[in-house]
Amino acid sequence: MIPIHDDNPTSITPVMTVAFIAACVVVFLWQVSHDPRGQQLVVYSLGVIPKVLLGEARLAPEVALVPPAATVVTSMFLHGGWMHLIGNMLFLWIFGNNVEDAMGHVRFVVFYVLSGVAAVYAQALPNPDSDIPMVGASGAISGILGAYILLYPHAKVLVMIPLGFFLHTVRMPALWVLGLWFVMQLLSTLMADPSRGGVAFGAHIGGFVAGLALIPFFKHRRFRLHNPFGH
């Protein structure tokens, strides 16, 4: 399922959601402006390498552009390819504006970063010897999805479902869309081999759970949380 948009208006302009999207796009354009070797150096310099982050290894001085702890943040603005970027920005655009609306601009920034940090450690701690760089805004965006499912579980989301050569669109409750997404992350985590790299499903789960845990402390009082399975 590919979400297209939600039927959920906002009362403020999602300034920070747009700013995060713009920053990710600009950084990615900078990434691809390098030759292939330069792009690889960017990922190793500014992405999160669990073995380096957790103190088991060090990068060569010419690659260590920032302290290992700083890569937890810099990695959130890097992406592994156009589809990685487009998929992440689509989810951020659809669901980020409503979560920002429920928090305000400043709280949203803090929430976004904390969700991303939690996601990084959820992926890194179970695989402390990994030397595969992690990049992408997926973990932080997963936190937004966790917050959204408690704030707006019954909001309708227009999704596109490929059926062979045809594309079918249908409106579904956010609970179904995001719930199915989370189940897919769990199943993918169980089947994935961390030593081979690929999608950091553990980061998705960690970010989502962080969003569930943090939203009560970040939302404005006038927004109430819902039991996703209630009415």
Secondary structure, 3 states (H helix, E strand, C coil): CEEEEECCCCCCCCHHHHHHHHHHHHHHHHHHCCCHHHHHHHHHHHCECHHHHCCCCCCCCCCCCCCHHHHHHHHHHCCCCHHHHHHHHHHHHHHHHHHHHHHCHHHHHHHHHHHHHHHHHHHHCCCCCCCCCECCCHHHHHHHHHHHHHHCCCCEEEEEEEECCEEEEEEEEHHHHHHHHHHHHHHHHHHCCHHHCCCCHHHHHHHHHHHHHHHHHHCCCCCCCCCCCCC
